[in-house]
């Protein structure tokens, strides 16, 4: 662990900003960019080649990133993370800005993802194999919960759908 990151985490813990409460401040236990990212290359509207970088966040050993905004992101190839969450409203509408809490079977919080880090309707999470309770919360504070089994090897896609 880098000394700066440890110092920042220690500061947040002492300041009381790291908490297991999923309704706490949006930046509580927030992942920080790991320095890694996924570079997407696409053709812009004017015909030139453009690039964008999707940040990969890290909390402890867990990494995650959000994608799925626009045709370029929906057609891109991504690292094989074991869990992909998809956020939907009604029969067809995609959602972003969804806060996510992932707990293990003992109720310990493994990951809190603030809504501002979910920039698209997809959230890829690199979790170890196990059973998790996942809570997804929209801006209006309505939530959807699911129990999810993440297997060793492969990838699992789970849809979180809100009625319109």
CNS distance restraints for C-alpha pairs under 8 A (distance, minus, plus):
assign (resid   1 and name CA) (resid   5 and name CA) 6.93 0.50 0.50
assign (resid   1 and name CA) (resid   6 and name CA) 6.71 0.50 0.50
assign (resid   2 and name CA) (resid   6 and name CA) 6.37 0.50 0.50
assign (resid   3 and name CA) (resid   7 and name CA) 6.10 0.50 0.50
assign (resid   4 and name CA) (resid   8 and name CA) 6.16 0.50 0.50
assign (resid   5 and name CA) (resid   9 and name CA) 6.13 0.50 0.50
assign (resid   6 and name CA) (resid  10 and name CA) 6.04 0.50 0.50
assign (resid   7 and name CA) (resid  11 and name CA) 6.10 0.50 0.50
assign (resid   8 and name CA) (resid  12 and name CA) 6.21 0.50 0.50
assign (resid   9 and name CA) (resid  13 and name CA) 6.11 0.50 0.50
assign (resid  10 and name CA) (resid  14 and name CA) 6.14 0.50 0.50
assign (resid  11 and name CA) (resid  15 and name CA) 6.02 0.50 0.50
assign (resid  12 and name CA) (resid  16 and name CA) 6.17 0.50 0.50
assign (resid  12 and name CA) (resid  17 and name CA) 5.17 0.50 0.50
assign (resid  12 and name CA) (resid  18 and name CA) 5.99 0.50 0.50
assign (resid  13 and name CA) (resid  17 and name CA) 5.97 0.50 0.50
assign (resid  13 and name CA) (resid  18 and name CA) 5.30 0.50 0.50
assign (resid  17 and name CA) (resid  25 and name CA) 7.52 0.50 0.50
assign (resid  17 and name CA) (resid  27 and name CA) 7.73 0.50 0.50
assign (resid  17 and name CA) (resid  28 and name CA) 5.24 0.50 0.50
assign (resid  17 and name CA) (resid  29 and name CA) 7.19 0.50 0.50
assign (resid  18 and name CA) (resid  28 and name CA) 4.91 0.50 0.50
assign (resid  18 and name CA) (resid  29 and name CA) 4.85 0.50 0.50
assign (resid  19 and name CA) (resid  24 and name CA) 7.19 0.50 0.50
assign (resid  19 and name CA) (resid  28 and name CA) 6.31 0.50 0.50
assign (resid  19 and name CA) (resid  29 and name CA) 6.72 0.50 0.50
assign (resid  20 and name CA) (resid 108 and name CA) 7.96 0.50 0.50
assign (resid  20 and name CA) (resid 109 and name CA) 6.13 0.50 0.50
assign (resid  22 and name CA) (resid 100 and name CA) 7.94 0.50 0.50
assign (resid  22 and name CA) (resid 101 and name CA) 6.23 0.50 0.50
assign (resid  22 and name CA) (resid 112 and name CA) 7.01 0.50 0.50
assign (resid  24 and name CA) (resid  28 and name CA) 6.59 0.50 0.50
assign (resid  26 and name CA) (resid  30 and name CA) 7.65 0.50 0.50
assign (resid  26 and name CA) (resid 114 and name CA) 5.22 0.50 0.50
assign (resid  26 and name CA) (resid 115 and name CA) 7.24 0.50 0.50
assign (resid  26 and name CA) (resid 116 and name CA) 7.98 0.50 0.50
assign (resid  27 and name CA) (resid 114 and name CA) 6.34 0.50 0.50
assign (resid  28 and name CA) (resid 112 and name CA) 7.61 0.50 0.50
assign (resid  28 and name CA) (resid 114 and name CA) 7.89 0.50 0.50
assign (resid  29 and name CA) (resid  59 and name CA) 7.73 0.50 0.50
assign (resid  29 and name CA) (resid 111 and name CA) 7.78 0.50 0.50
assign (resid  29 and name CA) (resid 112 and name CA) 6.18 0.50 0.50
assign (resid  29 and name CA) (resid 113 and name CA) 7.96 0.50 0.50
assign (resid  30 and name CA) (resid  59 and name CA) 7.37 0.50 0.50
assign (resid  30 and name CA) (resid 112 and name CA) 6.41 0.50 0.50
assign (resid  30 and name CA) (resid 113 and name CA) 6.17 0.50 0.50
assign (resid  30 and name CA) (resid 114 and name CA) 6.47 0.50 0.50
assign (resid  31 and name CA) (resid  57 and name CA) 5.32 0.50 0.50
assign (resid  31 and name CA) (resid  58 and name CA) 5.05 0.50 0.50
assign (resid  31 and name CA) (resid  59 and name CA) 4.89 0.50 0.50
assign (resid  31 and name CA) (resid 112 and name CA) 7.83 0.50 0.50
assign (resid  31 and name CA) (resid 113 and name CA) 7.01 0.50 0.50
assign (resid  32 and name CA) (resid  57 and name CA) 5.21 0.50 0.50
assign (resid  32 and name CA) (resid  58 and name CA) 5.71 0.50 0.50
assign (resid  32 and name CA) (resid  59 and name CA) 7.04 0.50 0.50
assign (resid  33 and name CA) (resid  55 and name CA) 6.14 0.50 0.50
assign (resid  33 and name CA) (resid  56 and name CA) 5.76 0.50 0.50
assign (resid  33 and name CA) (resid  57 and name CA) 4.31 0.50 0.50
assign (resid  33 and name CA) (resid  58 and name CA) 6.31 0.50 0.50
assign (resid  34 and name CA) (resid  55 and name CA) 7.69 0.50 0.50
assign (resid  34 and name CA) (resid  56 and name CA) 5.96 0.50 0.50
assign (resid  34 and name CA) (resid  57 and name CA) 5.30 0.50 0.50
assign (resid  34 and name CA) (resid  58 and name CA) 5.61 0.50 0.50
assign (resid  35 and name CA) (resid  55 and name CA) 7.55 0.50 0.50
assign (resid  35 and name CA) (resid  56 and name CA) 7.33 0.50 0.50
assign (resid  36 and name CA) (resid  55 and name CA) 6.43 0.50 0.50
assign (resid  36 and name CA) (resid  56 and name CA) 5.62 0.50 0.50
assign (resid  37 and name CA) (resid  53 and name CA) 6.01 0.50 0.50
assign (resid  37 and name CA) (resid  54 and name CA) 5.33 0.50 0.50
assign (resid  37 and name CA) (resid  55 and name CA) 4.39 0.50 0.50
assign (resid  37 and name CA) (resid  56 and name CA) 5.03 0.50 0.50
assign (resid  38 and name CA) (resid  53 and name CA) 5.49 0.50 0.50
assign (resid  38 and name CA) (resid  54 and name CA) 5.03 0.50 0.50
assign (resid  38 and name CA) (resid  55 and name CA) 6.57 0.50 0.50
assign (resid  38 and name CA) (resid  56 and name CA) 7.34 0.50 0.50
assign (resid  38 and name CA) (resid  78 and name CA) 7.79 0.50 0.50
assign (resid  39 and name CA) (resid  51 and name CA) 6.70 0.50 0.50
assign (resid  39 and name CA) (resid  52 and name CA) 5.73 0.50 0.50
assign (resid  39 and name CA) (resid  53 and name CA) 4.47 0.50 0.50
assign (resid  39 and name CA) (resid  54 and name CA) 6.41 0.50 0.50
assign (resid  40 and name CA) (resid  51 and name CA) 5.51 0.50 0.50
assign (resid  40 and name CA) (resid  52 and name CA) 5.30 0.50 0.50
assign (resid  40 and name CA) (resid  53 and name CA) 6.22 0.50 0.50
assign (resid  40 and name CA) (resid  54 and name CA) 7.75 0.50 0.50
assign (resid  40 and name CA) (resid  72 and name CA) 7.70 0.50 0.50
assign (resid  40 and name CA) (resid  73 and name CA) 7.47 0.50 0.50
assign (resid  40 and name CA) (resid  76 and name CA) 7.32 0.50 0.50
assign (resid  41 and name CA) (resid  49 and name CA) 6.89 0.50 0.50
assign (resid  41 and name CA) (resid  50 and name CA) 5.73 0.50 0.50
assign (resid  41 and name CA) (resid  51 and name CA) 4.43 0.50 0.50
assign (resid  41 and name CA) (resid  52 and name CA) 6.64 0.50 0.50
assign (resid  42 and name CA) (resid  49 and name CA) 5.73 0.50 0.50
assign (resid  42 and name CA) (resid  50 and name CA) 5.42 0.50 0.50
assign (resid  42 and name CA) (resid  51 and name CA) 6.33 0.50 0.50
assign (resid  42 and name CA) (resid  72 and name CA) 6.43 0.50 0.50
assign (resid  43 and name CA) (resid  47 and name CA) 5.63 0.50 0.50
assign (resid  43 and name CA) (resid  48 and name CA) 5.54 0.50 0.50
assign (resid  43 and name CA) (resid  49 and name CA) 4.57 0.50 0.50
assign (resid  43 and name CA) (resid  50 and name CA) 5.89 0.50 0.50
assign (resid  44 and name CA) (resid  48 and name CA) 5.50 0.50 0.50
assign (resid  44 and name CA) (resid  49 and name CA) 6.10 0.50 0.50
assign (resid  44 and name CA) (resid  50 and name CA) 6.02 0.50 0.50
assign (resid  54 and name CA) (resid  65 and name CA) 7.20 0.50 0.50
assign (resid  54 and name CA) (resid  66 and name CA) 7.45 0.50 0.50
assign (resid  54 and name CA) (resid  67 and name CA) 7.38 0.50 0.50
assign (resid  55 and name CA) (resid  65 and name CA) 6.40 0.50 0.50
assign (resid  56 and name CA) (resid  63 and name CA) 6.59 0.50 0.50
assign (resid  56 and name CA) (resid  64 and name CA) 5.69 0.50 0.50
assign (resid  56 and name CA) (resid  65 and name CA) 4.87 0.50 0.50
assign (resid  57 and name CA) (resid  63 and name CA) 5.53 0.50 0.50
assign (resid  57 and name CA) (resid  64 and name CA) 5.32 0.50 0.50
assign (resid  57 and name CA) (resid  65 and name CA) 6.11 0.50 0.50
assign (resid  58 and name CA) (resid  62 and name CA) 5.65 0.50 0.50
assign (resid  58 and name CA) (resid  63 and name CA) 4.39 0.50 0.50
assign (resid  58 and name CA) (resid  64 and name CA) 6.47 0.50 0.50
assign (resid  59 and name CA) (resid  63 and name CA) 6.51 0.50 0.50
assign (resid  59 and name CA) (resid 111 and name CA) 7.00 0.50 0.50
assign (resid  62 and name CA) (resid 111 and name CA) 7.63 0.50 0.50
assign (resid  62 and name CA) (resid 125 and name CA) 7.28 0.50 0.50
assign (resid  62 and name CA) (resid 126 and name CA) 5.71 0.50 0.50
assign (resid  62 and name CA) (resid 127 and name CA) 5.90 0.50 0.50
assign (resid  63 and name CA) (resid 125 and name CA) 6.03 0.50 0.50
assign (resid  63 and name CA) (resid 126 and name CA) 5.26 0.50 0.50
assign (resid  63 and name CA) (resid 127 and name CA) 7.60 0.50 0.50
assign (resid  64 and name CA) (resid 123 and name CA) 7.01 0.50 0.50
assign (resid  64 and name CA) (resid 124 and name CA) 5.43 0.50 0.50
assign (resid  64 and name CA) (resid 125 and name CA) 4.41 0.50 0.50
assign (resid  64 and name CA) (resid 126 and name CA) 6.09 0.50 0.50
assign (resid  65 and name CA) (resid 117 and name CA) 7.89 0.50 0.50
assign (resid  65 and name CA) (resid 118 and name CA) 7.62 0.50 0.50
assign (resid  65 and name CA) (resid 123 and name CA) 5.85 0.50 0.50
assign (resid  65 and name CA) (resid 124 and name CA) 5.45 0.50 0.50
assign (resid  65 and name CA) (resid 125 and name CA) 6.88 0.50 0.50
assign (resid  66 and name CA) (resid 117 and name CA) 7.09 0.50 0.50
assign (resid  66 and name CA) (resid 118 and name CA) 5.27 0.50 0.50
assign (resid  66 and name CA) (resid 119 and name CA) 5.89 0.50 0.50
assign (resid  66 and name CA) (resid 120 and name CA) 5.74 0.50 0.50
assign (resid  66 and name CA) (resid 121 and name CA) 7.39 0.50 0.50
assign (resid  66 and name CA) (resid 122 and name CA) 5.51 0.50 0.50
assign (resid  66 and name CA) (resid 123 and name CA) 4.45 0.50 0.50
assign (resid  66 and name CA) (resid 124 and name CA) 6.20 0.50 0.50
assign (resid  67 and name CA) (resid  73 and name CA) 6.17 0.50 0.50
assign (resid  67 and name CA) (resid  74 and name CA) 7.52 0.50 0.50
assign (resid  67 and name CA) (resid 118 and name CA) 7.77 0.50 0.50
assign (resid  67 and name CA) (resid 119 and name CA) 6.59 0.50 0.50
assign (resid  67 and name CA) (resid 120 and name CA) 4.80 0.50 0.50
assign (resid  67 and name CA) (resid 121 and name CA) 6.62 0.50 0.50
assign (resid  67 and name CA) (resid 122 and name CA) 5.22 0.50 0.50
assign (resid  67 and name CA) (resid 123 and name CA) 6.56 0.50 0.50
assign (resid  68 and name CA) (resid  73 and name CA) 4.92 0.50 0.50
assign (resid  68 and name CA) (resid  74 and name CA) 4.75 0.50 0.50
assign (resid  68 and name CA) (resid 120 and name CA) 5.03 0.50 0.50
assign (resid  68 and name CA) (resid 121 and name CA) 5.63 0.50 0.50
assign (resid  68 and name CA) (resid 122 and name CA) 5.51 0.50 0.50
assign (resid  69 and name CA) (resid  73 and name CA) 5.76 0.50 0.50
assign (resid  69 and name CA) (resid  74 and name CA) 6.74 0.50 0.50
assign (resid  69 and name CA) (resid 119 and name CA) 7.47 0.50 0.50
assign (resid  69 and name CA) (resid 120 and name CA) 5.00 0.50 0.50
assign (resid  69 and name CA) (resid 121 and name CA) 6.99 0.50 0.50
assign (resid  70 and name CA) (resid  74 and name CA) 6.35 0.50 0.50
assign (resid  71 and name CA) (resid  75 and name CA) 6.13 0.50 0.50
assign (resid  72 and name CA) (resid  76 and name CA) 6.19 0.50 0.50
assign (resid  80 and name CA) (resid 154 and name CA) 7.48 0.50 0.50
assign (resid  80 and name CA) (resid 155 and name CA) 6.73 0.50 0.50
assign (resid  81 and name CA) (resid 124 and name CA) 6.16 0.50 0.50
assign (resid  81 and name CA) (resid 125 and name CA) 5.90 0.50 0.50
assign (resid  81 and name CA) (resid 126 and name CA) 4.88 0.50 0.50
assign (resid  81 and name CA) (resid 127 and name CA) 7.78 0.50 0.50
assign (resid  81 and name CA) (resid 155 and name CA) 6.38 0.50 0.50
assign (resid  82 and name CA) (resid 124 and name CA) 7.80 0.50 0.50
assign (resid  82 and name CA) (resid 125 and name CA) 6.69 0.50 0.50
assign (resid  82 and name CA) (resid 126 and name CA) 5.69 0.50 0.50
assign (resid  82 and name CA) (resid 127 and name CA) 6.57 0.50 0.50
assign (resid  82 and name CA) (resid 128 and name CA) 8.00 0.50 0.50
assign (resid  82 and name CA) (resid 150 and name CA) 6.78 0.50 0.50
assign (resid  82 and name CA) (resid 151 and name CA) 7.45 0.50 0.50
assign (resid  82 and name CA) (resid 152 and name CA) 7.78 0.50 0.50
assign (resid  82 and name CA) (resid 153 and name CA) 6.95 0.50 0.50
assign (resid  82 and name CA) (resid 154 and name CA) 5.99 0.50 0.50
assign (resid  82 and name CA) (resid 155 and name CA) 4.13 0.50 0.50
assign (resid  82 and name CA) (resid 156 and name CA) 5.95 0.50 0.50
assign (resid  83 and name CA) (resid 124 and name CA) 5.75 0.50 0.50
assign (resid  83 and name CA) (resid 125 and name CA) 5.19 0.50 0.50
assign (resid  83 and name CA) (resid 126 and name CA) 6.50 0.50 0.50
assign (resid  83 and name CA) (resid 127 and name CA) 7.14 0.50 0.50
assign (resid  83 and name CA) (resid 150 and name CA) 6.88 0.50 0.50
assign (resid  83 and name CA) (resid 155 and name CA) 5.63 0.50 0.50
assign (resid  83 and name CA) (resid 156 and name CA) 4.96 0.50 0.50
assign (resid  83 and name CA) (resid 157 and name CA) 6.02 0.50 0.50
assign (resid  83 and name CA) (resid 158 and name CA) 7.65 0.50 0.50
assign (resid  84 and name CA) (resid 122 and name CA) 6.63 0.50 0.50
assign (resid  84 and name CA) (resid 123 and name CA) 5.63 0.50 0.50
assign (resid  84 and name CA) (resid 124 and name CA) 4.46 0.50 0.50
assign (resid  84 and name CA) (resid 125 and name CA) 6.35 0.50 0.50
assign (resid  84 and name CA) (resid 155 and name CA) 7.35 0.50 0.50
assign (resid  84 and name CA) (resid 156 and name CA) 6.11 0.50 0.50
assign (resid  84 and name CA) (resid 157 and name CA) 4.65 0.50 0.50
assign (resid  84 and name CA) (resid 158 and name CA) 6.29 0.50 0.50
assign (resid  85 and name CA) (resid 121 and name CA) 7.99 0.50 0.50
assign (resid  85 and name CA) (resid 122 and name CA) 5.57 0.50 0.50
assign (resid  85 and name CA) (resid 123 and name CA) 5.01 0.50 0.50
assign (resid  85 and name CA) (resid 124 and name CA) 6.38 0.50 0.50
assign (resid  85 and name CA) (resid 157 and name CA) 5.86 0.50 0.50
assign (resid  85 and name CA) (resid 158 and name CA) 5.01 0.50 0.50
assign (resid  85 and name CA) (resid 159 and name CA) 5.90 0.50 0.50
assign (resid  85 and name CA) (resid 160 and name CA) 7.17 0.50 0.50
assign (resid  86 and name CA) (resid 121 and name CA) 5.58 0.50 0.50
assign (resid  86 and name CA) (resid 122 and name CA) 4.73 0.50 0.50
assign (resid  86 and name CA) (resid 123 and name CA) 6.62 0.50 0.50
assign (resid  86 and name CA) (resid 157 and name CA) 7.30 0.50 0.50
assign (resid  86 and name CA) (resid 158 and name CA) 6.22 0.50 0.50
assign (resid  86 and name CA) (resid 159 and name CA) 4.72 0.50 0.50
assign (resid  86 and name CA) (resid 160 and name CA) 6.01 0.50 0.50
assign (resid  87 and name CA) (resid  94 and name CA) 5.96 0.50 0.50
assign (resid  87 and name CA) (resid  95 and name CA) 5.27 0.50 0.50
assign (resid  87 and name CA) (resid  96 and name CA) 7.04 0.50 0.50
assign (resid  87 and name CA) (resid  98 and name CA) 7.68 0.50 0.50
assign (resid  87 and name CA) (resid 121 and name CA) 5.11 0.50 0.50
assign (resid  87 and name CA) (resid 122 and name CA) 6.61 0.50 0.50
assign (resid  87 and name CA) (resid 159 and name CA) 6.10 0.50 0.50
assign (resid  87 and name CA) (resid 160 and name CA) 4.96 0.50 0.50
assign (resid  87 and name CA) (resid 161 and name CA) 6.08 0.50 0.50
assign (resid  88 and name CA) (resid  92 and name CA) 6.78 0.50 0.50
assign (resid  88 and name CA) (resid  93 and name CA) 5.47 0.50 0.50
assign (resid  88 and name CA) (resid  94 and name CA) 4.47 0.50 0.50
assign (resid  88 and name CA) (resid  95 and name CA) 5.36 0.50 0.50
assign (resid  88 and name CA) (resid 121 and name CA) 7.29 0.50 0.50
assign (resid  88 and name CA) (resid 159 and name CA) 7.29 0.50 0.50
assign (resid  88 and name CA) (resid 160 and name CA) 6.13 0.50 0.50
assign (resid  88 and name CA) (resid 161 and name CA) 4.67 0.50 0.50
assign (resid  88 and name CA) (resid 162 and name CA) 6.31 0.50 0.50
assign (resid  89 and name CA) (resid  93 and name CA) 4.97 0.50 0.50
assign (resid  89 and name CA) (resid  94 and name CA) 6.07 0.50 0.50
assign (resid  89 and name CA) (resid  95 and name CA) 6.47 0.50 0.50
assign (resid  89 and name CA) (resid 161 and name CA) 5.58 0.50 0.50
assign (resid  89 and name CA) (resid 162 and name CA) 4.75 0.50 0.50
assign (resid  89 and name CA) (resid 163 and name CA) 5.85 0.50 0.50
assign (resid  89 and name CA) (resid 164 and name CA) 5.54 0.50 0.50
assign (resid  90 and name CA) (resid 161 and name CA) 6.91 0.50 0.50
assign (resid  90 and name CA) (resid 162 and name CA) 6.04 0.50 0.50
assign (resid  90 and name CA) (resid 163 and name CA) 4.81 0.50 0.50
assign (resid  90 and name CA) (resid 164 and name CA) 4.51 0.50 0.50
assign (resid  91 and name CA) (resid 163 and name CA) 7.97 0.50 0.50
assign (resid  94 and name CA) (resid 121 and name CA) 5.60 0.50 0.50
assign (resid  95 and name CA) (resid 120 and name CA) 6.95 0.50 0.50
assign (resid  95 and name CA) (resid 121 and name CA) 5.05 0.50 0.50
assign (resid  96 and name CA) (resid 115 and name CA) 7.59 0.50 0.50
assign (resid  96 and name CA) (resid 118 and name CA) 5.80 0.50 0.50
assign (resid  96 and name CA) (resid 119 and name CA) 5.49 0.50 0.50
assign (resid  96 and name CA) (resid 120 and name CA) 4.71 0.50 0.50
assign (resid  96 and name CA) (resid 121 and name CA) 4.85 0.50 0.50
assign (resid  96 and name CA) (resid 122 and name CA) 7.92 0.50 0.50
assign (resid  97 and name CA) (resid 114 and name CA) 7.92 0.50 0.50
assign (resid  97 and name CA) (resid 115 and name CA) 4.18 0.50 0.50
assign (resid  97 and name CA) (resid 116 and name CA) 5.44 0.50 0.50
assign (resid  97 and name CA) (resid 117 and name CA) 7.09 0.50 0.50
assign (resid  97 and name CA) (resid 118 and name CA) 5.00 0.50 0.50
assign (resid  97 and name CA) (resid 119 and name CA) 5.90 0.50 0.50
assign (resid  97 and name CA) (resid 120 and name CA) 7.31 0.50 0.50
assign (resid  97 and name CA) (resid 138 and name CA) 7.06 0.50 0.50
assign (resid  97 and name CA) (resid 139 and name CA) 7.11 0.50 0.50
assign (resid  98 and name CA) (resid 114 and name CA) 7.38 0.50 0.50
assign (resid  98 and name CA) (resid 115 and name CA) 4.52 0.50 0.50
assign (resid  98 and name CA) (resid 116 and name CA) 7.72 0.50 0.50
assign (resid  98 and name CA) (resid 118 and name CA) 6.07 0.50 0.50
assign (resid  98 and name CA) (resid 136 and name CA) 6.28 0.50 0.50
assign (resid  98 and name CA) (resid 137 and name CA) 5.52 0.50 0.50
assign (resid  98 and name CA) (resid 138 and name CA) 4.91 0.50 0.50
assign (resid  98 and name CA) (resid 139 and name CA) 6.78 0.50 0.50
assign (resid  99 and name CA) (resid 112 and name CA) 7.58 0.50 0.50
assign (resid  99 and name CA) (resid 113 and name CA) 5.57 0.50 0.50
assign (resid  99 and name CA) (resid 114 and name CA) 4.71 0.50 0.50
assign (resid  99 and name CA) (resid 115 and name CA) 3.99 0.50 0.50
assign (resid  99 and name CA) (resid 116 and name CA) 7.72 0.50 0.50
assign (resid  99 and name CA) (resid 118 and name CA) 7.23 0.50 0.50
assign (resid  99 and name CA) (resid 136 and name CA) 5.72 0.50 0.50
assign (resid  99 and name CA) (resid 137 and name CA) 5.11 0.50 0.50
assign (resid  99 and name CA) (resid 138 and name CA) 6.58 0.50 0.50
assign (resid 100 and name CA) (resid 111 and name CA) 7.84 0.50 0.50
assign (resid 100 and name CA) (resid 112 and name CA) 5.85 0.50 0.50
assign (resid 100 and name CA) (resid 113 and name CA) 5.00 0.50 0.50
assign (resid 100 and name CA) (resid 114 and name CA) 6.66 0.50 0.50
assign (resid 100 and name CA) (resid 115 and name CA) 7.31 0.50 0.50
assign (resid 100 and name CA) (resid 134 and name CA) 7.00 0.50 0.50
assign (resid 100 and name CA) (resid 135 and name CA) 5.65 0.50 0.50
assign (resid 100 and name CA) (resid 136 and name CA) 4.56 0.50 0.50
assign (resid 100 and name CA) (resid 137 and name CA) 6.33 0.50 0.50
assign (resid 101 and name CA) (resid 109 and name CA) 7.15 0.50 0.50
assign (resid 101 and name CA) (resid 110 and name CA) 7.82 0.50 0.50
assign (resid 101 and name CA) (resid 111 and name CA) 5.79 0.50 0.50
assign (resid 101 and name CA) (resid 112 and name CA) 4.63 0.50 0.50
assign (resid 101 and name CA) (resid 113 and name CA) 6.38 0.50 0.50
assign (resid 101 and name CA) (resid 134 and name CA) 5.74 0.50 0.50
assign (resid 101 and name CA) (resid 135 and name CA) 5.18 0.50 0.50
assign (resid 101 and name CA) (resid 136 and name CA) 6.61 0.50 0.50
assign (resid 102 and name CA) (resid 109 and name CA) 5.94 0.50 0.50
assign (resid 102 and name CA) (resid 110 and name CA) 5.58 0.50 0.50
assign (resid 102 and name CA) (resid 111 and name CA) 5.13 0.50 0.50
assign (resid 102 and name CA) (resid 112 and name CA) 6.55 0.50 0.50
assign (resid 102 and name CA) (resid 132 and name CA) 6.40 0.50 0.50
assign (resid 102 and name CA) (resid 133 and name CA) 5.84 0.50 0.50
assign (resid 102 and name CA) (resid 134 and name CA) 4.60 0.50 0.50
assign (resid 102 and name CA) (resid 135 and name CA) 6.56 0.50 0.50
assign (resid 103 and name CA) (resid 107 and name CA) 5.41 0.50 0.50
assign (resid 103 and name CA) (resid 108 and name CA) 5.32 0.50 0.50
assign (resid 103 and name CA) (resid 109 and name CA) 4.29 0.50 0.50
assign (resid 103 and name CA) (resid 110 and name CA) 5.29 0.50 0.50
assign (resid 103 and name CA) (resid 111 and name CA) 7.04 0.50 0.50
assign (resid 103 and name CA) (resid 132 and name CA) 5.48 0.50 0.50
assign (resid 103 and name CA) (resid 133 and name CA) 5.21 0.50 0.50
assign (resid 103 and name CA) (resid 134 and name CA) 6.45 0.50 0.50
assign (resid 104 and name CA) (resid 108 and name CA) 5.55 0.50 0.50
assign (resid 104 and name CA) (resid 109 and name CA) 6.55 0.50 0.50
assign (resid 104 and name CA) (resid 110 and name CA) 6.59 0.50 0.50
assign (resid 104 and name CA) (resid 130 and name CA) 7.70 0.50 0.50
assign (resid 104 and name CA) (resid 131 and name CA) 6.33 0.50 0.50
assign (resid 104 and name CA) (resid 132 and name CA) 4.62 0.50 0.50
assign (resid 104 and name CA) (resid 133 and name CA) 6.34 0.50 0.50
assign (resid 105 and name CA) (resid 131 and name CA) 6.23 0.50 0.50
assign (resid 105 and name CA) (resid 132 and name CA) 5.94 0.50 0.50
assign (resid 105 and name CA) (resid 133 and name CA) 7.10 0.50 0.50
assign (resid 113 and name CA) (resid 117 and name CA) 6.75 0.50 0.50
assign (resid 113 and name CA) (resid 118 and name CA) 7.61 0.50 0.50
assign (resid 114 and name CA) (resid 118 and name CA) 7.16 0.50 0.50
assign (resid 115 and name CA) (resid 119 and name CA) 7.79 0.50 0.50
assign (resid 115 and name CA) (resid 138 and name CA) 7.98 0.50 0.50
assign (resid 115 and name CA) (resid 139 and name CA) 7.92 0.50 0.50
assign (resid 118 and name CA) (resid 122 and name CA) 7.69 0.50 0.50
assign (resid 118 and name CA) (resid 123 and name CA) 6.76 0.50 0.50
assign (resid 127 and name CA) (resid 150 and name CA) 7.58 0.50 0.50
assign (resid 128 and name CA) (resid 150 and name CA) 7.32 0.50 0.50
assign (resid 128 and name CA) (resid 151 and name CA) 8.00 0.50 0.50
assign (resid 128 and name CA) (resid 152 and name CA) 7.37 0.50 0.50
assign (resid 129 and name CA) (resid 149 and name CA) 7.59 0.50 0.50
assign (resid 129 and name CA) (resid 150 and name CA) 4.92 0.50 0.50
assign (resid 129 and name CA) (resid 151 and name CA) 4.84 0.50 0.50
assign (resid 129 and name CA) (resid 152 and name CA) 5.15 0.50 0.50
assign (resid 130 and name CA) (resid 149 and name CA) 5.85 0.50 0.50
assign (resid 130 and name CA) (resid 150 and name CA) 5.27 0.50 0.50
assign (resid 130 and name CA) (resid 151 and name CA) 6.59 0.50 0.50
assign (resid 131 and name CA) (resid 147 and name CA) 7.05 0.50 0.50
assign (resid 131 and name CA) (resid 148 and name CA) 5.68 0.50 0.50
assign (resid 131 and name CA) (resid 149 and name CA) 4.42 0.50 0.50
assign (resid 131 and name CA) (resid 150 and name CA) 6.16 0.50 0.50
assign (resid 132 and name CA) (resid 147 and name CA) 5.68 0.50 0.50
assign (resid 132 and name CA) (resid 148 and name CA) 5.24 0.50 0.50
assign (resid 132 and name CA) (resid 149 and name CA) 6.39 0.50 0.50
assign (resid 132 and name CA) (resid 150 and name CA) 7.73 0.50 0.50
assign (resid 133 and name CA) (resid 145 and name CA) 7.00 0.50 0.50
assign (resid 133 and name CA) (resid 146 and name CA) 5.81 0.50 0.50
assign (resid 133 and name CA) (resid 147 and name CA) 4.45 0.50 0.50
assign (resid 133 and name CA) (resid 148 and name CA) 6.23 0.50 0.50
assign (resid 134 and name CA) (resid 145 and name CA) 5.60 0.50 0.50
assign (resid 134 and name CA) (resid 146 and name CA) 5.41 0.50 0.50
assign (resid 134 and name CA) (resid 147 and name CA) 6.22 0.50 0.50
assign (resid 134 and name CA) (resid 148 and name CA) 7.11 0.50 0.50
assign (resid 135 and name CA) (resid 143 and name CA) 6.62 0.50 0.50
assign (resid 135 and name CA) (resid 144 and name CA) 5.79 0.50 0.50
assign (resid 135 and name CA) (resid 145 and name CA) 4.43 0.50 0.50
assign (resid 135 and name CA) (resid 146 and name CA) 6.69 0.50 0.50
assign (resid 136 and name CA) (resid 143 and name CA) 5.47 0.50 0.50
assign (resid 136 and name CA) (resid 144 and name CA) 5.39 0.50 0.50
assign (resid 136 and name CA) (resid 145 and name CA) 6.42 0.50 0.50
assign (resid 136 and name CA) (resid 160 and name CA) 7.35 0.50 0.50
assign (resid 137 and name CA) (resid 141 and name CA) 5.62 0.50 0.50
assign (resid 137 and name CA) (resid 142 and name CA) 5.72 0.50 0.50
assign (resid 137 and name CA) (resid 143 and name CA) 4.33 0.50 0.50
assign (resid 137 and name CA) (resid 144 and name CA) 6.68 0.50 0.50
assign (resid 138 and name CA) (resid 142 and name CA) 5.59 0.50 0.50
assign (resid 138 and name CA) (resid 143 and name CA) 6.31 0.50 0.50
assign (resid 144 and name CA) (resid 160 and name CA) 6.54 0.50 0.50
assign (resid 144 and name CA) (resid 161 and name CA) 7.39 0.50 0.50
assign (resid 144 and name CA) (resid 162 and name CA) 7.23 0.50 0.50
assign (resid 145 and name CA) (resid 160 and name CA) 7.98 0.50 0.50
assign (resid 148 and name CA) (resid 158 and name CA) 7.92 0.50 0.50
assign (resid 150 and name CA) (resid 155 and name CA) 7.97 0.50 0.50
assign (resid 150 and name CA) (resid 156 and name CA) 6.88 0.50 0.50
assign (resid 151 and name CA) (resid 155 and name CA) 7.79 0.50 0.50
assign (resid 151 and name CA) (resid 156 and name CA) 7.98 0.50 0.50
